[in-house]
Amino acid sequence: MAPADSEEIVADIPADTGVEAAEDEHEGFSGGPSDPSVLTQYADHIACSVWTGERPELKLSSHGRKVHSLGRPVPAIDGLVAGTGLSPLIACSVDTGDWGLLSSFVERWHRETSSFYLSVGELTITLDDVSSLLHLLVVGDLHAFQPLHVDDVVQMLVDLLMVSAESAMAKTAQCRGPYVRLQWVRDIYKRRCQAGHWTATARAYLFHLLGCTLFSNKSATNVHVVYLEALRDLSQTRRYA
């Protein structure tokens, strides 16, 4: 074989540059997950900001004082509230929290897997934990909350809390959506107590309680009206998980 022919054969053999191996490797994050296909939202997670030194300020909101200021339900509705199985939530609120502890958990919680990633391993909150800590039923019917049109929101407030349509429209407009302020719900609770409308009173009390516990949000002041639907028939509320 001529030397020239040997050079052509060698030229046809691709060199092992490691390109394929590099392509197989995931990009990952420095100090974070090496496989971004699992924690797909990690780039927007607070843990990523902490690692890069651009940590945003953490705001902690507690509704404990709101729950405690309203107190236990008035005797006239105590049976209605207890019948829903939601009474344990009254004692589950705290006024303040350990900022460092809560901050640590926030940094280690990932929405994609609903788990905490701790130094001891992965930790997931189970239904047994919910039952043990909140003393709520975890076996029952599922309630599918459907999106509400603004007209449906107003009608629900009128029907279930016995407020005027004008007041309901004004309060939802103030919150710019299907929300009302928790302070307004507390006011409605006191008004229904004075009027002796006990079913509406119980709904207002429970609506406020749910907005401060299970269904609290980042606003720290509002509650979504859609959750009022689960309180339409108080005799059926207990069957929901």
ZAKEMAR-839762 format. One record per atom (N, C-alpha, C): x, y, z. Coordinates in steps of 0.1 Angstrom, whole numbers, padded with zeros to 4 digits, always signed. Layout:
# residues N
XYZ...
# end
This chain:
# residues 241
+0009-0012+0000+0000+0000+0000+0009+0012+0000+0005+0022-0008+0013+0034-0009+0011+0043+0003+0021+0051+0006+0019+0060+0018+0007+0069+0017+0005+0074+0004-0006+0083+0002-0019+0076+0005-0021+0063+0002-0033+0056+0004-0036+0055+0019-0025+0052+0027-0026+0051+0041-0031+0064+0048-0026+0075+0043-0030+0088+0049-0045+0090+0046-0050+0086+0034-0064+0088+0031-0073+0080+0041-0068+0067+0044-0076+0058+0052-0077+0064+0066-0065+0069+0071-0065+0075+0085-0074+0087+0085-0074+0095+0075-0083+0107+0075-0097+0104+0075-0101+0092+0070-0115+0088+0070-0120+0083+0084-0111+0080+0093-0114+0075+0107-0116+0087+0116-0129+0089+0121-0131+0101+0130-0123+0100+0143-0117+0111+0147-0109+0111+0159-0119+0111+0171-0115+0104+0182-0122+0104+0194-0120+0116+0203-0128+0126+0200-0126+0139+0206-0134+0141+0219-0142+0131+0222-0151+0131+0234-0163+0140+0232-0166+0144+0220-0178+0152+0218-0191+0145+0222-0192+0132+0218-0204+0125+0221-0206+0123+0236-0195+0121+0243-0196+0120+0258-0201+0133+0264-0196+0144+0258-0200+0157+0263-0214+0160+0261-0219+0155+0249-0233+0157+0246-0242+0149+0255-0237+0137+0260-0245+0129+0269-0246+0135+0283-0237+0144+0286-0238+0150+0300-0248+0161+0300-0255+0161+0312-0265+0172+0314-0258+0185+0318-0264+0196+0314-0257+0209+0318-0257+0211+0333-0268+0209+0339-0268+0210+0354-0266+0224+0359-0265+0225+0372-0263+0238+0379-0252+0236+0389-0244+0247+0390-0233+0247+0400-0239+0247+0414-0236+0237+0422-0242+0236+0435-0256+0231+0436-0262+0227+0424-0275+0223+0424-0277+0209+0416-0288+0206+0411-0291+0193+0404-0282+0192+0392-0276+0180+0390-0268+0178+0378-0277+0174+0366-0290+0170+0369-0299+0166+0358-0311+0176+0358-0311+0186+0350-0322+0196+0350-0335+0191+0345-0335+0179+0340-0348+0173+0334-0358+0170+0345-0353+0169+0358-0362+0165+0369-0368+0178+0375-0359+0186+0380-0363+0199+0386-0363+0210+0375-0373+0210+0367-0373+0218+0355-0374+0233+0358-0379+0236+0370-0380+0250+0374-0369+0255+0383-0358+0248+0384-0348+0251+0393-0341+0265+0390-0341+0269+0378-0335+0281+0374-0342+0293+0380-0355+0292+0383-0363+0302+0389-0365+0300+0405-0358+0290+0410-0360+0286+0424-0351+0295+0433-0355+0297+0445-0348+0306+0454-0334+0300+0457-0333+0286+0457-0320+0280+0460-0310+0284+0450-0314+0285+0437-0304+0289+0427-0300+0304+0429-0309+0312+0434-0305+0326+0437-0296+0327+0449-0298+0318+0459-0289+0318+0470-0275+0314+0467-0274+0304+0458-0261+0299+0454-0253+0310+0446-0260+0318+0438-0253+0328+0430-0251+0341+0438-0256+0341+0450-0254+0353+0459-0264+0364+0456-0275+0361+0449-0285+0371+0446-0299+0368+0453-0298+0364+0466-0309+0359+0473-0320+0370+0475-0332+0368+0471-0343+0378+0473-0347+0378+0487-0353+0389+0492-0358+0390+0505-0370+0381+0507-0370+0373+0518-0381+0364+0521-0391+0370+0530-0403+0370+0525-0414+0376+0533-0422+0364+0539-0424+0365+0552-0431+0355+0560-0444+0361+0564-0455+0354+0561-0469+0359+0565-0475+0348+0574-0481+0353+0585-0488+0344+0594-0502+0349+0596-0512+0340+0595-0526+0344+0597-0531+0340+0611-0521+0335+0619-0525+0331+0633-0532+0341+0641-0528+0354+0640-0534+0364+0648-0549+0367+0643-0551+0365+0630-0564+0367+0624-0574+0357+0630-0569+0344+0630-0577+0333+0635-0580+0335+0650-0570+0339+0657-0571+0340+0672-0580+0352+0675-0579+0363+0667-0587+0375+0670-0602+0372+0668-0605+0363+0659-0619+0359+0656-0624+0350+0667-0614+0342+0673-0618+0333+0684-0626+0321+0680-0631+0314+0690-0639+0302+0687-0653+0307+0681-0659+0298+0674-0673+0302+0669-0682+0304+0680-0692+0313+0678-0702+0315+0688-0710+0303+0690-0715+0301+0702-0722+0288+0706-0733+0284+0696-0740+0294+0690-0751+0290+0681-0746+0283+0669-0734+0284+0665-0729+0277+0653-0718+0267+0656-0716+0265+0669-0705+0256+0672-0708+0242+0667-0720+0237+0667-0724+0224+0662-0722+0223+0647-0726+0234+0639-0724+0234+0625-0710+0234+0621-0701+0241+0628-0687+0241+0625-0681+0228+0628-0684+0222+0640-0678+0209+0643-0683+0198+0634-0695+0199+0628-0700+0189+0619-0693+0189+0606-0686+0199+0602-0678+0199+0590-0665+0192+0591-0660+0190+0604-0647+0183+0606-0636+0193+0605-0638+0206+0604-0627+0215+0602-0623+0223+0615-0630+0219+0626-0627+0226+0638-0612+0225+0642-0605+0214+0640-0591+0213+0644-0582+0224+0638-0586+0230+0627-0578+0240+0621-0577+0253+0629-0587+0255+0639-0587+0266+0647-0574+0267+0656-0570+0255+0660-0559+0254+0669-0545+0251+0662-0546+0251+0649-0534+0248+0641-0526+0260+0637-0531+0272+0639-0524+0284+0635-0514+0289+0646-0503+0295+0641-0494+0301+0650-0492+0316+0647-0489+0324+0657-0488+0338+0655-0475+0342+0648-0464+0335+0652-0451+0338+0646-0444+0325+0643-0433+0326+0635-0426+0314+0632-0411+0317+0632-0403+0307+0632-0389+0308+0632-0384+0311+0618-0379+0323+0616-0376+0328+0602-0365+0319+0596-0355+0316+0604-0344+0307+0599-0349+0293+0595-0357+0287+0603-0362+0274+0600-0371+0274+0588-0380+0283+0587-0389+0284+0576-0381+0287+0563-0371+0296+0564-0363+0299+0552-0356+0287+0547-0351+0279+0556-0344+0267+0552-0353+0257+0545-0365+0256+0549-0374+0247+0543-0378+0252+0529-0380+0265+0528-0384+0271+0515-0373+0269+0505-0361+0270+0509-0350+0268+0500-0348+0253+0495-0354+0244+0503-0353+0230+0500-0365+0223+0494-0376+0231+0492-0388+0226+0487-0389+0228+0472-0393+0218+0464-0394+0219+0450-0408+0215+0445-0415+0224+0438-0428+0221+0434-0430+0209+0424-0419+0207+0416-0420+0197+0406-0422+0183+0412-0416+0180+0424-0417+0167+0430-0425+0168+0443-0429+0179+0448-0436+0181+0460-0428+0175+0472-0415+0177+0472-0406+0172+0482-0396+0182+0487-0391+0179+0499-0380+0187+0505-0367+0179+0502-0357+0185+0498-0344+0179+0496-0334+0183+0507-0333+0175+0517-0325+0178+0529-0312+0170+0528-0303+0174+0538-0290+0167+0538-0292+0152+0542-0303+0148+0548-0305+0134+0552-0312+0127+0541-0317+0134+0530-0323+0127+0519-0336+0135+0515-0344+0128+0507-0357+0134+0502-0368+0132+0512-0376+0142+0515-0387+0141+0524-0400+0146+0518-0410+0138+0518-0423+0142+0512-0434+0141+0523-0443+0151+0522-0454+0152+0532-0465+0142+0527-0469+0133+0535-0479+0123+0532-0492+0126+0537-0502+0119+0533-0516+0121+0538-0516+0117+0553-0508+0108+0557-0508+0104+0571-0502+0116+0580-0493+0123+0574-0488+0135+0581-0499+0146+0582-0507+0148+0572-0518+0157+0572-0528+0153+0583-0531+0140+0584-0541+0135+0593-0535+0137+0608-0522+0134+0610-0516+0135+0623-0514+0149+0628-0511+0158+0619-0508+0172+0623-0520+0181+0623-0529+0180+0613-0540+0188+0612-0553+0182+0617-0553+0168+0619-0564+0161+0624-0576+0162+0615-0573+0162+0602-0584+0163+0592-0586+0149+0585-0598+0147+0580-0600+0135+0573-0593+0135+0560-0586+0124+0556-0579+0123+0543-0585+0113+0534-0596+0106+0539-0603+0096+0531-0617+0102+0528-0621+0103+0516-0634+0109+0513-0634+0113+0498-0644+0121+0495-0646+0126+0481-0637+0137+0478-0632+0138+0466-0624+0149+0461-0634+0160+0456-0630+0173+0459-0638+0184+0455-0630+0191+0444-0636+0192+0432-0629+0198+0421-0634+0213+0420-0626+0222+0423-0629+0236+0423-0628+0241+0408-0639+0246+0403-0640+0250+0389-0637+0265+0388-0631+0270+0377-0629+0285+0376-0642+0292+0376-0642+0304+0382-0655+0311+0383-0654+0324+0375-0665+0327+0368-0667+0340+0361-0671+0350+0372-0668+0362+0369-0671+0373+0379-0685+0373+0383-0695+0370+0374-0709+0370+0378-0712+0359+0387-0705+0347+0385-0707+0336+0394-0702+0339+0408-0691+0346+0409-0685+0350+0422-0694+0358+0429-0700+0369+0423-0709+0378+0430-0722+0370+0434-0727+0361+0426-0739+0354+0429-0736+0344+0441-0724+0339+0442-0721+0330+0453-0720+0337+0466-0714+0349+0466-0714+0357+0478-0728+0361+0482-0736+0365+0473-0750+0369+0476-0758+0357+0482-0757+0345+0476-0764+0334+0480-0759+0328+0494-0746+0327+0495-0741+0320+0507-0737+0328+0519-0734+0341+0516-0731+0350+0527-0741+0361+0530-0751+0361+0521-0763+0370+0523-0758+0385+0523-0750+0388+0513-0746+0402+0512-0753+0407+0499-0752+0420+0497-0759+0426+0486-0750+0424+0473-0756+0424+0462-0748+0423+0449-0739+0435+0448-0743+0446+0452-0735+0458+0450-0722+0457+0459-0724+0452+0471-0712+0451+0480-0703+0440+0475-0708+0429+0470-0700+0418+0465-0692+0423+0453-0698+0430+0444-0692+0435+0432-0680+0445+0436-0683+0453+0446-0673+0463+0450-0661+0457+0456-0663+0446+0464-0652+0440+0471-0644+0431+0461-0650+0425+0452-0642+0417+0442-0634+0427+0433-0641+0438+0429-0634+0448+0421-0622+0454+0429-0623+0455+0442-0612+0460+0450-0600+0451+0449-0603+0438+0449-0592+0427+0448-0588+0424+0434-0595+0430+0424-0592+0428+0410-0592+0413+0406-0603+0406+0410-0604+0392+0406-0614+0385+0415-0615+0372+0414-0624+0365+0423-0620+0363+0437-0616+0374+0443-0611+0373+0457-0619+0383+0465-0618+0381+0479-0623+0391+0488-0613+0392+0499-0614+0403+0507-0604+0405+0518-0609+0397+0530-0600+0392+0537-0603+0385+0549-0609+0394+0560-0605+0406+0560-0611+0416+0569-0626+0417+0566-0630+0418+0554-0644+0419+0550-0652+0407+0554-0646+0395+0553-0652+0382+0557-0655+0383+0572-0645+0388+0580-0647+0389+0594-0659+0398+0598-0660+0409+0590-0671+0419+0592-0684+0412+0589-0684+0404+0578-0697+0397+0575-0701+0387+0585-0691+0380+0591-0693+0371+0602-0700+0378+0614-0695+0389+0618-0701+0397+0629-0715+0402+0626-0717+0406+0613-0730+0411+0610-0741+0400+0609-0737+0388+0604-0746+0377+0604-0749+0372+0618-0739+0373+0627-0742+0369+0641-0752+0379+0647-0751+0391+0645-0760+0401+0650-0775+0399+0644-0775+0395+0632-0788+0392+0625-0794+0379+0629-0786+0370+0634-0791+0357+0637-0792+0347+0626-0785+0350+0615-0785+0341+0603-0774+0331+0605-0777+0320+0612-0766+0312+0617-0760+0303+0606-0767+0299+0596-0760+0291+0585-0750+0300+0578-0754+0312+0575-0745+0322+0568-0734+0326+0577-0736+0326+0590-0726+0329+0600-0715+0318+0600-0720+0306+0600-0711+0294+0600-0702+0294+0587-0709+0297+0576-0701+0298+0563-0691+0308+0564-0694+0320+0569-0684+0331+0569-0673+0327+0578-0676+0321+0590-0665+0317+0599-0656+0307+0593-0661+0297+0586-0653+0286+0580-0646+0291+0568-0652+0300+0560-0646+0306+0549-0633+0314+0553-0634+0321+0564-0623+0329+0569-0612+0319+0574-0617+0308+0581-0607+0299+0586-0599+0292+0575-0606+0288+0565-0600+0281+0553-0590+0291+0546-0594+0304+0545-0585+0314+0539-0573+0317+0547-0573+0314+0560-0562+0316+0568-0553+0304+0570-0558+0292+0566-0551+0280+0569-0548+0272+0556-0557+0263+0552-0555+0254+0541-0554+0262+0528-0561+0273+0526-0561+0279+0513-0555+0294+0514-0545+0296+0522-0539+0309+0523-0530+0311+0510-0527+0323+0507-0520+0327+0495-0510+0338+0498-0502+0342+0488-0491+0351+0490-0496+0365+0493-0509+0368+0490-0514+0382+0493-0514+0385+0507-0516+0375+0516-0517+0376+0530-0529+0384+0535-0538+0388+0525-0549+0395+0529-0562+0390+0522-0561+0383+0511-0572+0379+0504-0575+0364+0504-0587+0360+0501-0591+0346+0500-0599+0344+0487-0597+0333+0480-0604+0330+0467-0618+0326+0470-0627+0332+0463-0642+0329+0466-0645+0315+0462-0638+0309+0453-0641+0295+0448-0642+0285+0460-0635+0288+0471-0635+0278+0482-0648+0279+0490-0656+0289+0488-0669+0291+0494-0678+0280+0489-0676+0275+0477-0685+0265+0471-0685+0252+0480-0674+0249+0486-0673+0237+0495-0682+0238+0507-0686+0251+0510-0694+0253+0522-0709+0256+0519-0713+0253+0506-0726+0255+0502-0736+0247+0511-0733+0234+0512-0741+0225+0520-0733+0220+0532-0734+0226+0543-0725+0223+0554-0726+0209+0559-0738+0203+0556-0740+0189+0560-0732+0179+0552-0727+0184+0540-0719+0176+0531-0704+0179+0531-0700+0190+0538-0686+0194+0538-0677+0183+0544-0682+0176+0554-0674+0166+0561-0670+0155+0552-0677+0152+0541-0674+0140+0533-0663+0143+0524-0658+0155+0523-0647+0158+0514-0634+0155+0521-0624+0150+0513-0611+0147+0518-0603+0159+0519
# end
